[in-house]
Every structure is written in structure tokens, then in C-alpha cells.
Amino acid sequence: MNTIWGAELNYTPDYWPLWLVCAGGVVLMLLAALGAHALLRAMFSPKTATGEEQRDYLYSLAIRRWHWGNALLFVLLLLSGLFGHFSIGPVALMVKLHTVCGFALAACWIGFILINAFGGNGHHYKVNVNGLVTRCLRQTRFYLCGIMHAKRTLCRTTENKFNPLQQLAYLAIMYALVPLLIISGFLCLYPQFMGAGPIMLVLHMALAVVGLLFICAHIYLCTLGDTPGQIFRSMIDGYHRHRSHHAETSPRKG
């Protein structure tokens, strides 16, 4: 495959089976871990939600449009990048789609920066370093075992809608991973800048795998509401819903 991803790149992915084995193995291990966690939740989480449902409007229309547009672009970029990178299917069409979606992702990222700067969403990304390690450890324990008892560690509000692990993860994704994906993709498309060579494609592919891992974990964590679809619903109408939780006191039968 020559001159596909850049006028001077002349790149042949003769190592693609190794890429698929390594990247696929990492993704499968993550999926297995998430599946095991879901099974444990189903077995050991005798929780009930009581009380009147509370609704807080946390996600503006601008945020929701950006979120779903960004999600769609990520999926299209992953699929078109995979097919184009490894010469699967209509390669020329995949490359064109990948290029268009790449520029659209750059525009979407600029929109995200503007929303945070002028739309009142930026304060959610300001990290409070006081007690950060302790709060992260507490949140990690919640994800690993506390959730089995339905104990909530954070009540989302208009002032604080991310737990510390979410905040750090979203900062890393939106202010590091996405910009690096955009820059490395641009250099793959125009390798004459900065003397970019085949190594840039390797870097771009590695960043894409990290993005895929984030998407898998993100989708799973969105099932941790009172119902599997509750958090997804909040990104449709903007309302975060929550109730008080109590563990069952009577032993489970069977």
C-alpha cells in the first residue's frame, strides 16, 4: 500500500498480524475484566433504590451535541482507520472517510474547548489537588468492591459532576490523547511536515488503541446507574437521576 496516508510516506504495514494480536489481546483482556466485574455486581449487589427520584439538569444541549458527535466520529475513525491501515475492504473510500472525520474531530475538539471556556463547563475540569490521592483511592475502592454494596461516593451536582478518577481520565483524554491523535493524524496525512515517517503511523495507531480502551471502559461505567440505561438517558435529555440506596438486610435465597 503506497502513498495512501501521505504523498511521501510509502508505507507497507507488513507487521499487521503482530499489531492485531497485541492490540486485540489488550482489548480482550480489558473486556474480560469488565465482564468479570459485571458478573460480580450481578451476584453480590443486592441493592434497592428507594425514595423519590431526584433530577438535576447537568448536561446542556451544547454538551450533549458535542458528546454524541464526538462519539460518532471516534467510532467512524476507529473503523475507517483499521480498514485503511490494514488494507481491508474499499481502502480508498476508508482513507477519504478517515480524513474527513479527522478534520471534523479537530473542529469538534475546538468546539469542546470553546464550550469549556465560555459555556460554563470548564470548572468541572479544574482539579482540586488537596486530598486528591486519598479521593482517588477511595473512588478506586468503590469501583472494585464498594459498588457491590451500592454505596455512593459522589452525588453529582451542577458544581461537581465528576468523581476524581473521571476528572483525571477526561482531562487525559480531551487535553492529551485527542490533541495527539489530531496532530499525529495530520502528520500522517502530510508527512512532508517535520519529516514524519512510518513511525508516525505506529504512534497514531497506538493512540487509537488507547482511545478504544477508553471507549470500552467508558461504556461499561455508564451502566453503573440504578438501571443499566439510566446514565445513557441523562446524556439524551440532560437530566441526572438519582435515588437513595440501601442494601438489603435479609439474606438472598439461592
C-alpha positions in Angstrom: 0.0 0.0 0.0 1.8 3.1 -1.2 1.1 6.8 -1.0 -2.2 6.2 0.8 -1.8 8.1 4.0 0.6 10.7 2.7 2.3 11.8 -0.5 5.8 10.7 0.6 5.1 8.0 3.2 5.4 4.9 1.0 4.3 2.7 3.9 3.7 -1.0 3.8 2.2 -2.5 7.0 3.9 -5.9 6.8 3.7 -6.2 10.5 -0.1 -6.0 10.8 -0.7 -9.5 12.2 1.5 -8.6 15.2 -0.4 -5.4 15.6 -3.7 -7.2 15.6 -2.6 -9.8 18.1 -1.1 -7.3 20.5 -3.9 -4.7 20.3 -6.6 -7.3 20.2 -5.2 -9.1 23.1 -5.1 -5.9 25.2 -8.7 -5.1 24.3 -9.9 -8.7 25.0 -8.2 -8.6 28.5 -10.0 -5.4 29.3 -13.3 -6.8 28.1 -12.7 -9.9 30.2 -12.0 -7.8 33.3 -15.1 -5.7 32.7 -17.2 -8.8 32.2 -15.9 -10.3 35.4 -16.7 -7.1 37.3 -20.2 -7.1 35.8 -20.7 -10.7 36.9 -19.7 -9.9 40.4 -22.0 -7.0 40.5 -24.9 -9.2 39.4 -24.0 -11.8 42.1 -23.2 -9.6 45.1 -25.1 -6.4 44.7 -28.4 -6.9 46.5 -29.3 -3.2 46.2 -32.6 -1.5 46.0 -33.3 2.2 45.2 -35.9 3.9 47.4 -37.3 7.4 47.8 -38.5 9.9 45.3 -36.4 10.2 42.1 -34.4 13.4 42.0 -33.5 15.1 38.7 -30.7 17.6 38.2 -30.1 19.2 34.8 -26.3 18.7 34.4 -25.8 18.3 30.7 -26.6 21.3 28.4 -27.7 20.8 24.8 -24.3 22.0 23.6 -22.5 19.4 25.8 -24.9 16.6 24.6 -24.5 17.5 20.9 -20.7 17.6 21.3 -20.7 14.3 23.2 -22.7 12.3 20.6 -20.9 14.0 17.7 -17.5 13.1 19.3 -18.6 9.6 20.0 -19.8 9.1 16.4 -16.5 10.5 15.0 -14.5 8.2 17.3 -16.3 5.1 16.0 -16.0 6.1 12.4 -12.3 7.0 12.8 -11.6 3.7 14.5 -13.3 1.6 11.8 -12.0 3.6 8.8 -8.5 3.7 10.3 -8.5 0.0 10.9 -9.7 -0.9 7.4 -7.5 1.7 5.7 -4.4 0.9 7.8 -4.5 -2.8 7.1 -5.9 -2.6 3.5 -9.3 -4.2 4.3 -12.2 -3.5 2.0 -12.5 -0.3 -0.1 -9.3 1.2 1.1 -9.5 4.5 -0.9 -13.0 5.1 0.5 -11.9 4.3 4.0 -9.0 6.7 3.7 -11.2 9.5 2.4 -13.7 8.9 5.2 -10.9 8.8 7.8 -9.6 12.1 6.5 -12.9 13.9 6.6 -13.7 12.6 10.1 -10.3 13.6 11.3 -10.8 17.2 10.3 -14.3 17.0 11.8 -12.9 15.7 15.1 -10.4 18.6 15.1 -13.4 21.0 14.7 -15.3 19.1 17.4 -12.4 19.4 19.8 -12.2 23.2 19.2 -15.9 23.3 20.0 -15.2 21.4 23.2 -12.5 23.9 24.2 -14.9 26.8 23.5 -17.7 25.3 25.5 -15.4 24.8 28.4 -14.0 28.4 28.1 -17.3 30.2 27.5 -20.1 27.8 28.3 -19.6 27.3 32.0 -18.4 23.7 31.7 -14.7 24.3 32.3 -14.8 24.3 36.1 -15.6 20.6 36.0 -12.0 20.0 34.7 -10.2 22.1 37.4 -8.5 19.6 39.6 -8.5 20.2 43.4 -5.1 18.7 44.4 -5.9 18.8 48.1 -6.5 15.3 49.2 -6.5 14.1 45.5 -4.7 10.9 46.2 -7.0 9.9 49.0 -10.1 10.7 47.0 -8.8 8.7 44.1 -8.0 5.7 46.3 -11.5 5.9 47.8 -13.1 6.0 44.4 -11.0 3.1 43.3 -12.1 1.0 46.3 -15.7 2.0 45.4 -15.3 0.7 41.9 -13.6 -2.5 43.0 -15.8 -3.5 46.0 -17.9 -0.7 47.4 -20.2 -0.8 44.4 -21.1 -4.4 45.4 -22.9 -2.8 48.4 -24.4 0.1 46.4 -22.6 2.7 48.5 -22.4 6.0 46.6 -19.2 8.1 46.9 -20.3 11.1 44.9 -23.6 12.9 44.4 -23.4 14.7 41.0 -24.3 18.3 41.1 -24.0 21.3 38.8 -20.8 22.2 40.7 -19.3 18.8 40.7 -20.4 16.2 38.2 -17.2 14.1 38.0 -15.6 11.9 40.6 -11.8 12.3 40.9 -10.9 9.4 38.6 -13.4 10.6 36.0 -12.0 14.1 36.1 -8.4 12.9 35.6 -9.4 10.4 32.9 -11.4 13.0 30.9 -8.5 15.5 31.3 -6.1 13.0 29.9 -8.4 12.1 27.0 -9.6 15.5 26.0 -6.4 17.5 26.7 -3.7 15.0 25.8 -5.0 11.9 23.8 -7.3 13.7 21.4 -4.8 16.5 20.5 -2.1 14.0 20.0 -4.4 11.9 17.7 -5.2 15.0 15.7 -1.6 16.1 15.4 -0.2 12.6 14.6 -3.1 12.1 12.0 -2.2 15.4 10.4 1.4 14.4 10.1 0.4 11.1 8.6 -1.7 12.9 6.0 1.0 15.5 5.3 4.3 13.7 6.1 6.4 16.5 4.5 5.9 18.5 7.6 8.5 17.8 10.3 9.9 14.8 8.3 7.2 12.5 9.6 7.8 8.9 8.6 6.3 5.4 9.2 6.9 5.8 12.9 4.1 8.4 13.0 1.6 5.8 11.8 2.7 3.5 14.5 2.2 6.2 17.1 -1.1 7.2 15.6 -2.3 3.5 15.8 -1.1 3.1 19.4 -3.0 6.2 20.4 -6.1 4.9 18.6 -5.8 1.6 20.7 -5.7 3.7 23.9 -8.8 5.5 22.7 -10.6 2.2 22.1 -9.7 1.0 25.6 -11.2 4.2 27.0 -14.4 3.8 25.0 -14.8 0.2 26.3 -14.3 1.3 29.9 -16.5 4.4 29.4 -19.4 2.5 28.1 -19.2 -0.1 30.9 -19.0 2.5 33.6 -22.1 4.2 32.1 -24.1 1.1 33.1 -23.4 1.6 36.8 -26.6 3.7 37.5 -29.7 2.5 39.2 -30.5 0.8 35.9 -28.2 0.0 33.0 -29.7 2.7 30.8 -30.0 5.5 33.4 -26.8 7.3 32.7 -27.2 6.9 29.0 -30.6 8.5 29.3 -29.1 11.5 31.1 -26.9 12.3 28.0 -30.1 12.3 25.9 -32.3 14.7 27.9 -29.6 16.3 30.1 -31.0 15.2 33.5 -29.1 13.2 36.0 -31.4 11.0 38.0 -30.7 9.5 41.4 -32.4 7.9 44.4 -31.2 6.9 47.9 -29.8 3.4 48.1 -30.0 0.8 50.8 -28.5 -2.7 50.9 -30.9 -5.5 51.6 -30.8 -6.8 55.1 -32.3 -10.2 54.5 -30.1 -12.9 53.0 -30.5 -13.8 49.4 -32.0 -17.1 48.6 -30.3 -19.5 46.3 
